[in-house]
Amino acid sequence: MNYQELNQTSFFWALQGLCALHRKPFSLELAQQQCAAPYSNQALHHALDETGLTASTHKCAAKKLHQESFPLITWCRAPMSSELESSTVASSSNLISPALILQADRTHVLVVEQTDSAPRTITLEQFQLRYTGQITRVTPKIDSGIDADSAEQERQARRFGFSWFIPELLKHKKLWQEILLASLVIQLIALATPLFTQAIIDKVVVHRTQSTLIVIAIGMLVFMIFSAGLSWLRQYLVLHTGNRVDAVLGSAVFERLFKLPPLYFQHRSTGVIAARMHGVETIREFIASAAVTIILDLPFLLIFVAIMFYYSVTLTLIVLAILAVIVTLSAIVAPMFQTKLQQQFQLGARNQAFMTEYIVGLETVKSLQLEPQLNSKYSGYLASYLQAGFDTKQLANTYNTVSNLLEQIMTLFILAIGAYTVMHSTEFTIGMLVAFQMFSGRLSQPMLRLVGLWQQFQQARLSVDRLGDLMNAPTEPYSMVPSRDGKKSGKVQIEQIAFKYAEELPLVYDNLSLTVEPGQTIGIMGPSGCGKSTLAKLLQGFYQPTAGRILVDGVDIRYLSANELRAHFGVVPQETTLFSGTIYDNLQMASPDASFEQIAAACKMAEIHQTIEALPKGYQTEIGERGAGLSGGQKQRIAIARALLKRPSILVFDEATSALDINTAEHFAQTINGLRGKVTMLFITHGLPKGLHVDAVYRLGAQGAQRVALAPAVGSNA
C-alpha cells in the first residue's frame, strides 16, 4: 500500500487531529459531505486548505526531525507500540497508518496515533523502524485582513487565463531544470552536425583522408544517437509535466462547475457548457505539444544567428529579412484567424446544444413526429459549421503555403548568393556554404513551427476565454468549517419574501410568510404556476428572494454555506433524476456511509424494496442514464428512499406521489406517518395522498400562504 493511500477512518482522524492542534473548528459531518473517496495525501491537502491550513509534503530524514516546526503528520509502516518486537515490525511493514508528531529531539519523538488515547514518547530508533521518510508540514494560513475592495482586486488578479498556468508549471521546477538541461545539450549537438559536415567536405573530401572520414562519421553517429535519446527524454518530461497540469486543470474545472449556482446553468445550454468543457483538451494539447520545446529552443537560436553572422553577414541578413516577412504575415493573419475560430466555435456549440436538447427529449420528438423537421434544421446547422471550418482551414492552408514558399525562396537565395561567393572568394568554401544552409534550416524550422504554434495558440486562447466564463463565474459558498451549532431541529420560517425569476418578469411571490414548527407535517397546495416547486428551490438556496428572508432553525439561510444549508434537507423533486449505474449506487449517493441494512430500510419505507428484490440482480441491477429501465413510479420511489437515507431534519416532497398508484401512495402515506414528530415534512402537491396525517395545509396564491380547512378524509392533528 502506498503511503499516500488512506482509509476513511485514518483520513478523518488525521484531519480532525490537525484542526484540533491548530485550534480550527471541525465538523465531521461537513467534512464527510465535502470529502469523498478515494482518500489520499493530496485529498488531505485539499481538505486542510478548506479549513484554513496550508499543507506541503516533503522528504525528511528521521535524524533531522528535531529541526522541523511542529506539529507534523507522517506515515508509518506499523502501529508505533513500544512493546512491538522487531520481528513483528517486519511482518507488519505493509500496514500504513498516519501519526501526528508533536515534538522531537535528537533521541526521542513524541507521537500520537489513531489507536492512542494520549501522546507517548518513543526512541528515535523505534520511530525510524517504521518511518517512511515523508512528512507533511501544516501551517495556518496568514489572515491578511483585507477589506472588500482589496478582496475584489485579489479576485480579479486570480482570474482564469494563461497566467493561471504559471504557478502550476512552477510547481515542477526540478523537471523544468532537467528539460532545460536536455535542451541545452540538444542544441549544442545540433551545432556539431553542420561543423562535422563542413569538415568532411573541406578537409576529408579535398585531401581524401579516409581514416579521418571514418572517425568523423562514427563521431556524428554517436552524437545523433545521443541527441535522439535526449530528444525523447525531453519530450517525455514535457508530456509528463503537461499531463500533471492537465490533471489539475481538469479537476479544477469539474469542481468549479458543480459549485456554480443553478442560475448559471439556466442562462447557458448544456451543449454550450459541454463545448466549453472540451476546451480543456485544446489547452492541454497546446501546453503538452511542441509549445514548450519551441519556447525552450528559441533562446538558443541566438547562438545560431551569431555563428551565421560569423560565416556571412550578407547571407544572414537575407535569412533574417525573409523570416521578418513571415513574422509580419503572421501578425496580419492572426486576427483573421481568431475571428474565424470564434465563429467556428459558436456554430459548433450551437450544434452540440441542438443535439443534446433533442436527444434528451427523444420521446417527445417521436411522439410529435418531428424527425423530418429536425433533420432539415440540423442539416442547415451542420452546413454552416462545416463551411466555417473549411474557411478556417483554408486560411491556415493559404498562410502555410505562403510561409513555405518564402522559406524555399530563402533557400534559393542562400544557394545562389552563396555559390557566387564561393566562386569569387577564397575565404568562403563549399563546406561553409553547406554548413550555413544547415544553420539557416535550424533557424527557420523553429520559426516556421512557431508560426504553426501561433495558430494553436489562437485556438487555445479562445478555449481559455470560453473556459474563463466558467472559471471566473461566482460560485456558491461551500465550507468545511462549521459556522453554527450542528444541532438541527427542523424549524422553517419564511418572512415576507418576494421573488421573481428575472427583472423583467412579474413577481411569483409578494409578501409570502409561513412558519413550520419542528416535527410538523405541512401540506402546501395551489394552482399550477403559483410557485409551489419554486418554494422548494428557495428553501435550498437555489434562488435568492428579492425581498424578505428565510430562516432554518432560526438562522438566515444567506449566512449558511450551501453544503451547511442543504444538509438540513432531504428533497424528492418533481422531476426525478437517477444516474447510470446500479440501483444500490444511486441510493448510496445520498449517504456514502450507509449500510446495506439502512438502505434496505429506507427502501421499505418508500414501498420499493419488494420491487427491487424481485429483479434478477436485486439492488445490483444496472439502470441507464436518467434511470432508463425503470418506470416513473419506480424512479420516484427510489428518489424517496434516497431522500430518507440522508436522515435530514426537513423532508420536502415535491409532487412525490404523483407517479404512484392510489394503493402504493396510501401505503407510503401510512409509513410516512410514522415519522411525524421526528422530522419536519413539507408536502408540495396538488392533492395529498389518502391516509396522510398533516398538521396544516396552506394554499399559495396572490394573497400569500393561506391556511385552509382540512377535508375529513385527510388526517389532521392541527
BELZIVEN-V404372 format. One record per residue. PSI is psi in whole degrees, -180 to 180 (* if undefined). OMEGA is omega in whole degrees, -180 to 180 (NA if undefined). NEAR is the number of other ideal C-beta (glycine too) atoms within 10 Angstrom. Layout:
psi->PSI omega->OMEGA near->NEAR
psi->PSI omega->OMEGA near->NEAR
//
This chain:
psi->133 omega->179 near->11
psi->143 omega->-176 near->10
psi->-19 omega->-178 near->18
psi->-10 omega->-180 near->17
psi->130 omega->-177 near->14
psi->150 omega->170 near->25
psi->169 omega->-174 near->15
psi->-44 omega->-177 near->15
psi->-45 omega->-180 near->11
psi->-39 omega->-179 near->18
psi->-52 omega->-176 near->23
psi->-28 omega->174 near->19
psi->-45 omega->180 near->18
psi->-43 omega->-180 near->25
psi->-46 omega->-179 near->27
psi->-41 omega->-180 near->16
psi->-43 omega->180 near->19
psi->-38 omega->177 near->24
psi->-41 omega->180 near->22
psi->-43 omega->-179 near->13
psi->-30 omega->180 near->17
psi->12 omega->176 near->15
psi->45 omega->176 near->7
psi->135 omega->178 near->17
psi->146 omega->-176 near->13
psi->136 omega->175 near->17
psi->117 omega->-180 near->21
psi->-36 omega->-180 near->12
psi->-48 omega->179 near->13
psi->-40 omega->-179 near->23
psi->-42 omega->180 near->20
psi->-31 omega->176 near->16
psi->-40 omega->-172 near->16
psi->-18 omega->-177 near->17
psi->115 omega->-179 near->18
psi->157 omega->177 near->10
psi->153 omega->2 near->11
psi->148 omega->-179 near->12
psi->130 omega->-176 near->21
psi->174 omega->177 near->15
psi->-39 omega->178 near->20
psi->-42 omega->177 near->13
psi->-35 omega->177 near->17
psi->-41 omega->176 near->25
psi->-46 omega->-178 near->16
psi->-43 omega->180 near->15
psi->-41 omega->178 near->22
psi->-37 omega->178 near->24
psi->-39 omega->179 near->13
psi->-25 omega->-180 near->16
psi->4 omega->178 near->23
psi->21 omega->179 near->15
psi->148 omega->178 near->19
psi->131 omega->-177 near->13
psi->144 omega->175 near->18
psi->134 omega->-177 near->10
psi->135 omega->-177 near->18
psi->162 omega->170 near->11
psi->143 omega->180 near->8
psi->127 omega->177 near->17
psi->145 omega->-178 near->10
psi->-37 omega->-178 near->18
psi->-11 omega->179 near->12
psi->6 omega->-178 near->11
psi->-34 omega->-177 near->22
psi->-15 omega->180 near->15
psi->-8 omega->-176 near->10
psi->165 omega->172 near->15
psi->141 omega->-174 near->8
psi->157 omega->6 near->15
psi->160 omega->176 near->19
psi->165 omega->170 near->22
psi->141 omega->179 near->23
psi->176 omega->-176 near->24
psi->129 omega->-173 near->25
psi->149 omega->-175 near->20
psi->-18 omega->-178 near->19
psi->160 omega->176 near->18
psi->138 omega->-173 near->17
psi->51 omega->177 near->23
psi->127 omega->-177 near->14
psi->-15 omega->-179 near->9
psi->-12 omega->-177 near->5
psi->138 omega->176 near->16
psi->165 omega->-178 near->8
psi->-37 omega->180 near->9
psi->-38 omega->178 near->8
psi->-39 omega->179 near->13
psi->-45 omega->-178 near->18
psi->-41 omega->-179 near->11
psi->-19 omega->-178 near->12
psi->14 omega->-171 near->15
psi->-16 omega->-180 near->12
psi->-7 omega->-180 near->8
psi->122 omega->-178 near->13
psi->133 omega->178 near->19
psi->150 omega->178 near->23
psi->152 omega->175 near->22
psi->139 omega->176 near->23
psi->127 omega->177 near->23
psi->115 omega->-177 near->21
psi->-34 omega->178 near->16
psi->160 omega->176 near->16
psi->143 omega->170 near->22
psi->-163 omega->-175 near->11
psi->-16 omega->-175 near->10
psi->-21 omega->-175 near->11
psi->158 omega->179 near->16
psi->131 omega->176 near->24
psi->113 omega->-175 near->16
psi->163 omega->171 near->24
psi->133 omega->180 near->18
psi->174 omega->-176 near->18
psi->-33 omega->-177 near->15
psi->-3 omega->-177 near->10
psi->144 omega->174 near->14
psi->-17 omega->180 near->6
psi->159 omega->177 near->5
psi->152 omega->178 near->13
psi->158 omega->-178 near->15
psi->132 omega->174 near->16
psi->162 omega->-180 near->17
psi->157 omega->179 near->12
psi->-34 omega->180 near->17
psi->-43 omega->177 near->10
psi->-42 omega->179 near->19
psi->-42 omega->-174 near->21
psi->-28 omega->179 near->15
psi->-28 omega->-174 near->18
psi->-4 omega->-173 near->24
psi->134 omega->-180 near->22
psi->-8 omega->179 near->14
psi->4 omega->-179 near->13
psi->137 omega->174 near->15
psi->154 omega->174 near->21
psi->116 omega->177 near->20
psi->135 omega->-178 near->16
psi->124 omega->-180 near->23
psi->148 omega->177 near->12
psi->145 omega->174 near->12
psi->146 omega->180 near->11
psi->123 omega->177 near->7
psi->109 omega->-177 near->7
psi->-16 omega->180 near->9
psi->33 omega->-176 near->6
psi->151 omega->179 near->11
psi->-178 omega->-175 near->9
psi->-41 omega->-180 near->7
psi->-43 omega->179 near->8
psi->-38 omega->179 near->11
psi->-40 omega->178 near->11
psi->-40 omega->177 near->11
psi->-40 omega->179 near->12
psi->-40 omega->179 near->11
psi->-40 omega->178 near->11
psi->-39 omega->-179 near->9
psi->-27 omega->-178 near->8
psi->15 omega->180 near->13
psi->148 omega->-176 near->11
psi->131 omega->177 near->20
psi->-169 omega->179 near->15
psi->-28 omega->179 near->13
psi->-20 omega->179 near->11
psi->-30 omega->-175 near->17
psi->-19 omega->-175 near->16
psi->-52 omega->178 near->9
psi->-35 omega->180 near->10
psi->-40 omega->179 near->17
psi->-36 omega->-178 near->16
psi->-14 omega->177 near->9
psi->-16 omega->-177 near->13
psi->49 omega->-176 near->16
psi->-41 omega->-177 near->9
psi->-41 omega->178 near->8
psi->-40 omega->180 near->15
psi->-34 omega->176 near->17
psi->-42 omega->178 near->10
psi->-40 omega->179 near->15
psi->-43 omega->180 near->22
psi->-41 omega->178 near->12
psi->-43 omega->178 near->12
psi->-39 omega->178 near->23
psi->-41 omega->179 near->21
psi->-47 omega->-179 near->14
psi->-41 omega->179 near->14
psi->-43 omega->-179 near->21
psi->-36 omega->177 near->18
psi->-39 omega->176 near->13
psi->-37 omega->178 near->18
psi->-31 omega->176 near->18
psi->-34 omega->-174 near->15
psi->-35 omega->-175 near->14
psi->-51 omega->176 near->17
psi->-36 omega->-180 near->23
psi->-40 omega->175 near->15
psi->-43 omega->-180 near->17
psi->-44 omega->178 near->17
psi->-42 omega->-180 near->20
psi->-40 omega->180 near->18
psi->-44 omega->-177 near->18
psi->-48 omega->-173 near->17
psi->-29 omega->-175 near->16
psi->-55 omega->-173 near->14
psi->-52 omega->-176 near->20
psi->-44 omega->-177 near->13
psi->-43 omega->-176 near->12
psi->-2 omega->176 near->8
psi->44 omega->-180 near->8
psi->94 omega->-176 near->13
psi->-36 omega->-180 near->8
psi->-41 omega->177 near->8
psi->-38 omega->179 near->14
psi->-43 omega->-179 near->15
psi->-43 omega->-180 near->11
psi->-46 omega->-179 near->12
psi->-40 omega->-179 near->18
psi->-44 omega->178 near->13
psi->-42 omega->178 near->10
psi->-43 omega->178 near->13
psi->-40 omega->180 near->17
psi->-44 omega->179 near->10
psi->-45 omega->179 near->11
psi->-42 omega->-178 near->16
psi->-44 omega->179 near->13
psi->-44 omega->179 near->10
psi->-42 omega->179 near->13
psi->-41 omega->179 near->19
psi->-42 omega->178 near->12
psi->-43 omega->179 near->12
psi->-39 omega->179 near->17
psi->-42 omega->178 near->16
psi->-44 omega->-179 near->11
psi->-42 omega->-180 near->14
psi->-45 omega->-180 near->21
psi->-36 omega->177 near->17
psi->-45 omega->-180 near->12
psi->-39 omega->179 near->17
psi->-46 omega->179 near->23
psi->-40 omega->180 near->15
psi->-46 omega->179 near->13
psi->-41 omega->178 near->21
psi->-39 omega->178 near->20
psi->-38 omega->178 near->13
psi->-45 omega->179 near->16
psi->-39 omega->179 near->18
psi->-39 omega->178 near->19
psi->-42 omega->179 near->12
psi->-45 omega->-179 near->15
psi->-48 omega->-179 near->20
psi->-43 omega->179 near->15
psi->-42 omega->-179 near->12
psi->-41 omega->-180 near->15
psi->-45 omega->-179 near->18
psi->-44 omega->179 near->12
psi->-42 omega->-180 near->12
psi->-41 omega->-177 near->16
psi->-44 omega->-175 near->17
psi->4 omega->171 near->9
psi->-2 omega->178 near->16
psi->148 omega->-180 near->17
psi->155 omega->179 near->16
psi->-28 omega->-179 near->12
psi->-33 omega->179 near->14
psi->-41 omega->-176 near->17
psi->-22 omega->178 near->12
psi->-29 omega->-177 near->12
psi->-1 omega->-179 near->8
psi->136 omega->-180 near->16
psi->158 omega->179 near->17
psi->-40 omega->-180 near->13
psi->-41 omega->179 near->18
psi->-43 omega->179 near->20
psi->-42 omega->179 near->20
psi->-40 omega->179 near->13
psi->-38 omega->178 near->21
psi->-36 omega->177 near->22
psi->-34 omega->179 near->16
psi->-17 omega->177 near->16
psi->-21 omega->177 near->21
psi->-39 omega->180 near->17
psi->-44 omega->-180 near->12
psi->-43 omega->179 near->19
psi->-43 omega->180 near->23
psi->-44 omega->-179 near->19
psi->-36 omega->180 near->16
psi->-45 omega->-177 near->22
psi->-41 omega->-174 near->22
psi->4 omega->179 near->19
psi->-148 omega->-178 near->18
psi->-3 omega->-176 near->17
psi->-52 omega->-176 near->19
psi->-43 omega->-178 near->22
psi->-38 omega->179 near->20
psi->-44 omega->180 near->16
psi->-39 omega->178 near->13
psi->-32 omega->-178 near->19
psi->-25 omega->-174 near->19
psi->-46 omega->-180 near->12
psi->-32 omega->-179 near->12
psi->-18 omega->179 near->17
psi->-26 omega->178 near->16
psi->-33 omega->178 near->10
psi->-42 omega->179 near->15
psi->-41 omega->179 near->22
psi->-43 omega->180 near->15
psi->-43 omega->179 near->10
psi->-39 omega->179 near->18
psi->-40 omega->175 near->21
psi->-35 omega->178 near->13
psi->-37 omega->-179 near->12
psi->-51 omega->-178 near->18
psi->119 omega->179 near->21
psi->-42 omega->-177 near->10
psi->-50 omega->-179 near->11
psi->-36 omega->180 near->24
psi->-42 omega->179 near->22
psi->-37 omega->177 near->12
psi->-45 omega->179 near->18
psi->-47 omega->-178 near->25
psi->-35 omega->180 near->16
psi->-44 omega->-180 near->11
psi->-39 omega->176 near->20
psi->-35 omega->177 near->19
psi->-37 omega->177 near->10
psi->-42 omega->179 near->15
psi->-42 omega->179 near->20
psi->-41 omega->178 near->13
psi->-42 omega->178 near->10
psi->-38 omega->178 near->15
psi->-43 omega->-179 near->17
psi->-33 omega->-180 near->9
psi->-41 omega->-174 near->9
psi->-29 omega->-173 near->20
psi->-52 omega->-179 near->15
psi->-34 omega->177 near->10
psi->-43 omega->180 near->13
psi->-40 omega->180 near->18
psi->-42 omega->180 near->16
psi->-44 omega->-179 near->14
psi->-37 omega->176 near->20
psi->-41 omega->179 near->21
psi->-45 omega->180 near->16
psi->-42 omega->180 near->17
psi->-41 omega->180 near->22
psi->-45 omega->-178 near->24
psi->-42 omega->179 near->16
psi->-37 omega->177 near->19
psi->-42 omega->178 near->18
psi->-37 omega->178 near->21
psi->-43 omega->178 near->17
psi->-44 omega->-178 near->18
psi->-40 omega->178 near->19
psi->-41 omega->179 near->19
psi->-49 omega->-179 near->17
psi->-44 omega->-178 near->14
psi->-44 omega->-177 near->17
psi->-44 omega->-175 near->13
psi->-23 omega->173 near->16
psi->-42 omega->177 near->9
psi->-37 omega->180 near->13
psi->37 omega->-174 near->13
psi->-42 omega->-178 near->9
psi->-39 omega->178 near->8
psi->-40 omega->178 near->10
psi->-47 omega->-178 near->16
psi->-37 omega->180 near->10
psi->-41 omega->-179 near->9
psi->0 omega->-180 near->10
psi->53 omega->-177 near->8
psi->1 omega->-173 near->14
psi->-49 omega->-179 near->11
psi->-41 omega->-180 near->8
psi->-43 omega->-178 near->11
psi->-39 omega->178 near->13
psi->-45 omega->-180 near->10
psi->-44 omega->-178 near->9
psi->-43 omega->-179 near->13
psi->-35 omega->177 near->14
psi->-41 omega->177 near->10
psi->-44 omega->177 near->10
psi->-45 omega->-178 near->16
psi->-41 omega->179 near->13
psi->-42 omega->179 near->11
psi->-42 omega->-180 near->16
psi->-44 omega->180 near->20
psi->-37 omega->178 near->13
psi->-41 omega->178 near->13
psi->-41 omega->177 near->19
psi->-40 omega->178 near->16
psi->-44 omega->179 near->13
psi->-41 omega->179 near->15
psi->-47 omega->-179 near->22
psi->-35 omega->180 near->12
psi->-38 omega->176 near->11
psi->-44 omega->178 near->17
psi->-39 omega->179 near->17
psi->-45 omega->179 near->11
psi->-44 omega->-180 near->11
psi->-45 omega->-180 near->22
psi->-38 omega->179 near->14
psi->-46 omega->180 near->10
psi->-41 omega->180 near->14
psi->-44 omega->179 near->20
psi->-37 omega->177 near->13
psi->-43 omega->179 near->10
psi->-36 omega->178 near->17
psi->-40 omega->178 near->20
psi->-38 omega->176 near->10
psi->-39 omega->178 near->13
psi->-44 omega->179 near->23
psi->-42 omega->179 near->16
psi->-46 omega->179 near->10
psi->-43 omega->-179 near->17
psi->-46 omega->-178 near->22
psi->-44 omega->-177 near->14
psi->-52 omega->-178 near->10
psi->-36 omega->178 near->15
psi->-43 omega->179 near->23
psi->-40 omega->178 near->13
psi->-41 omega->179 near->11
psi->-40 omega->179 near->18
psi->-40 omega->-178 near->16
psi->-25 omega->-175 near->8
psi->10 omega->-180 near->8
psi->140 omega->178 near->11
psi->-12 omega->-177 near->6
psi->-22 omega->-179 near->8
psi->111 omega->-174 near->19
psi->171 omega->177 near->16
psi->-40 omega->178 near->15
psi->-39 omega->178 near->21
psi->-38 omega->179 near->21
psi->-46 omega->179 near->22
psi->-43 omega->179 near->18
psi->-41 omega->179 near->23
psi->-42 omega->179 near->24
psi->-40 omega->178 near->17
psi->-40 omega->177 near->17
psi->-41 omega->-180 near->26
psi->-36 omega->176 near->28
psi->-40 omega->177 near->16
psi->-25 omega->179 near->21
psi->-44 omega->-174 near->21
psi->-36 omega->-178 near->20
psi->-48 omega->175 near->13
psi->-34 omega->179 near->20
psi->-41 omega->178 near->19
psi->-36 omega->175 near->17
psi->-33 omega->177 near->15
psi->-34 omega->176 near->21
psi->-45 omega->176 near->18
psi->-36 omega->178 near->16
psi->-33 omega->179 near->19
psi->-39 omega->177 near->16
psi->-42 omega->176 near->20
psi->-38 omega->179 near->15
psi->-40 omega->179 near->17
psi->-42 omega->178 near->22
psi->-43 omega->180 near->20
psi->-39 omega->180 near->21
psi->-40 omega->177 near->17
psi->-42 omega->179 near->17
psi->-40 omega->179 near->23
psi->-42 omega->179 near->21
psi->-44 omega->-180 near->15
psi->-42 omega->179 near->21
psi->-29 omega->178 near->23
psi->-30 omega->177 near->16
psi->-35 omega->179 near->14
psi->-47 omega->-173 near->18
psi->-27 omega->-178 near->21
psi->-5 omega->178 near->14
psi->141 omega->179 near->16
psi->138 omega->-178 near->10
psi->167 omega->171 near->15
psi->150 omega->179 near->18
psi->127 omega->174 near->16
psi->146 omega->-177 near->16
psi->145 omega->170 near->16
psi->-2 omega->180 near->26
psi->117 omega->-178 near->16
psi->137 omega->178 near->16
psi->-11 omega->-178 near->14
psi->168 omega->172 near->15
psi->134 omega->-176 near->8
psi->-6 omega->-179 near->11
psi->136 omega->-178 near->7
psi->124 omega->178 near->19
psi->-28 omega->178 near->14
psi->20 omega->179 near->21
psi->136 omega->180 near->20
psi->129 omega->177 near->24
psi->121 omega->176 near->17
psi->116 omega->-171 near->21
psi->102 omega->170 near->16
psi->49 omega->-178 near->14
psi->151 omega->171 near->22
psi->149 omega->-179 near->14
psi->141 omega->169 near->20
psi->151 omega->-172 near->17
psi->-31 omega->179 near->14
psi->162 omega->-174 near->9
psi->-36 omega->-175 near->6
psi->-5 omega->-178 near->6
psi->157 omega->-180 near->8
psi->163 omega->179 near->8
psi->136 omega->172 near->15
psi->-42 omega->176 near->20
psi->154 omega->171 near->25
psi->115 omega->179 near->17
psi->45 omega->179 near->13
psi->127 omega->178 near->26
psi->142 omega->-180 near->13
psi->137 omega->177 near->20
psi->130 omega->177 near->13
psi->119 omega->-179 near->21
psi->157 omega->180 near->14
psi->133 omega->177 near->16
psi->-4 omega->-180 near->17
psi->153 omega->172 near->21
psi->119 omega->-172 near->26
psi->137 omega->172 near->22
psi->133 omega->178 near->23
psi->117 omega->-175 near->25
psi->174 omega->180 near->18
psi->165 omega->-179 near->18
psi->164 omega->177 near->10
psi->137 omega->178 near->7
psi->2 omega->-179 near->8
psi->-9 omega->175 near->17
psi->26 omega->-179 near->21
psi->-52 omega->180 near->21
psi->-33 omega->178 near->17
psi->-35 omega->179 near->19
psi->-40 omega->178 near->26
psi->-37 omega->180 near->22
psi->-35 omega->176 near->17
psi->-40 omega->180 near->21
psi->-34 omega->-179 near->22
psi->-1 omega->178 near->20
psi->15 omega->177 near->22
psi->-35 omega->174 near->16
psi->161 omega->177 near->19
psi->135 omega->178 near->14
psi->147 omega->176 near->19
psi->-18 omega->175 near->14
psi->161 omega->-179 near->14
psi->-169 omega->-178 near->16
psi->160 omega->177 near->15
psi->131 omega->180 near->23
psi->137 omega->173 near->16
psi->120 omega->-175 near->25
psi->39 omega->175 near->20
psi->2 omega->-178 near->9
psi->130 omega->175 near->18
psi->126 omega->-174 near->12
psi->-17 omega->177 near->22
psi->-20 omega->-179 near->13
psi->4 omega->179 near->13
psi->144 omega->173 near->20
psi->160 omega->-175 near->20
psi->-42 omega->-178 near->18
psi->-33 omega->175 near->17
psi->-44 omega->-178 near->26
psi->-50 omega->-173 near->20
psi->-14 omega->174 near->20
psi->-21 omega->179 near->20
psi->-25 omega->-166 near->23
psi->144 omega->163 near->22
psi->119 omega->-170 near->22
psi->132 omega->170 near->23
psi->104 omega->-173 near->25
psi->167 omega->-180 near->19
psi->-39 omega->178 near->16
psi->109 omega->-177 near->11
psi->131 omega->178 near->23
psi->120 omega->171 near->11
psi->160 omega->-175 near->24
psi->157 omega->180 near->12
psi->141 omega->-175 near->14
psi->-162 omega->179 near->14
psi->163 omega->175 near->15
psi->-41 omega->180 near->27
psi->-43 omega->179 near->17
psi->-44 omega->-179 near->15
psi->-35 omega->179 near->22
psi->-41 omega->-176 near->27
psi->-19 omega->178 near->20
psi->-37 omega->-177 near->15
psi->-29 omega->-178 near->19
psi->88 omega->-176 near->17
psi->-24 omega->-178 near->12
psi->0 omega->-177 near->8
psi->140 omega->176 near->18
psi->167 omega->178 near->10
psi->-37 omega->-180 near->11
psi->-41 omega->179 near->8
psi->-39 omega->179 near->16
psi->-43 omega->179 near->23
psi->-38 omega->179 near->19
psi->-42 omega->178 near->16
psi->-38 omega->179 near->24
psi->-35 omega->177 near->25
psi->-41 omega->178 near->14
psi->-33 omega->-179 near->19
psi->5 omega->178 near->27
psi->36 omega->-180 near->22
psi->-9 omega->-175 near->25
psi->-48 omega->-178 near->19
psi->-36 omega->178 near->9
psi->-43 omega->179 near->18
psi->-42 omega->-179 near->23
psi->-29 omega->-179 near->11
psi->-15 omega->179 near->8
psi->149 omega->-178 near->14
psi->-39 omega->-179 near->6
psi->8 omega->177 near->11
psi->-130 omega->-177 near->14
psi->-15 omega->179 near->19
psi->14 omega->177 near->12
psi->130 omega->179 near->14
psi->136 omega->174 near->12
psi->157 omega->-177 near->20
psi->-174 omega->180 near->12
psi->137 omega->-179 near->12
psi->26 omega->176 near->14
psi->24 omega->180 near->21
psi->135 omega->-178 near->11
psi->-10 omega->178 near->15
psi->152 omega->176 near->23
psi->167 omega->179 near->11
psi->-41 omega->180 near->12
psi->-39 omega->178 near->19
psi->-43 omega->179 near->21
psi->-40 omega->-178 near->22
psi->-39 omega->180 near->28
psi->-34 omega->175 near->28
psi->-39 omega->177 near->25
psi->-37 omega->177 near->26
psi->-46 omega->179 near->27
psi->-38 omega->180 near->25
psi->-41 omega->178 near->24
psi->-39 omega->179 near->22
psi->-32 omega->-178 near->27
psi->-24 omega->180 near->23
psi->-16 omega->-176 near->19
psi->55 omega->-176 near->15
psi->170 omega->174 near->21
psi->-17 omega->180 near->22
psi->123 omega->176 near->23
psi->130 omega->179 near->23
psi->120 omega->178 near->25
psi->107 omega->-179 near->28
psi->98 omega->-175 near->20
psi->42 omega->-172 near->20
psi->-15 omega->-179 near->27
psi->13 omega->-175 near->26
psi->-29 omega->-179 near->17
psi->7 omega->-178 near->17
psi->147 omega->174 near->22
psi->168 omega->-173 near->10
psi->-45 omega->-177 near->10
psi->-44 omega->180 near->10
psi->-42 omega->179 near->19
psi->-39 omega->-180 near->22
psi->-43 omega->177 near->17
psi->-42 omega->179 near->15
psi->-43 omega->180 near->24
psi->-41 omega->180 near->22
psi->-37 omega->178 near->15
psi->-43 omega->-179 near->16
psi->-31 omega->178 near->25
psi->-27 omega->179 near->16
psi->-16 omega->179 near->9
psi->-7 omega->-177 near->15
psi->133 omega->-179 near->18
psi->-20 omega->180 near->13
psi->-28 omega->-178 near->11
psi->145 omega->177 near->20
psi->134 omega->-178 near->29
psi->133 omega->176 near->25
psi->118 omega->177 near->26
psi->107 omega->177 near->25
psi->112 omega->-169 near->25
psi->162 omega->171 near->21
psi->-29 omega->180 near->11
psi->131 omega->-178 near->13
psi->141 omega->178 near->22
psi->147 omega->-179 near->22
psi->136 omega->178 near->15
psi->-6 omega->-180 near->17
psi->128 omega->178 near->24
psi->122 omega->-180 near->16
psi->156 omega->179 near->22
psi->-27 omega->179 near->20
psi->157 omega->175 near->18
psi->133 omega->178 near->22
psi->142 omega->177 near->19
psi->125 omega->179 near->17
psi->139 omega->178 near->22
psi->-167 omega->-178 near->14
psi->-26 omega->-179 near->9
psi->10 omega->-180 near->10
psi->-146 omega->-179 near->17
psi->112 omega->-179 near->19
psi->127 omega->178 near->12
psi->136 omega->-177 near->12
psi->157 omega->178 near->12
psi->145 omega->-178 near->8
psi->144 omega->174 near->18
psi->152 omega->-179 near->9
psi->-27 omega->-177 near->7
psi->-21 omega->-178 near->9
psi->125 omega->-179 near->17
psi->117 omega->-179 near->17
psi->138 omega->175 near->15
psi->26 omega->-177 near->12
psi->* omega->NA near->11
//
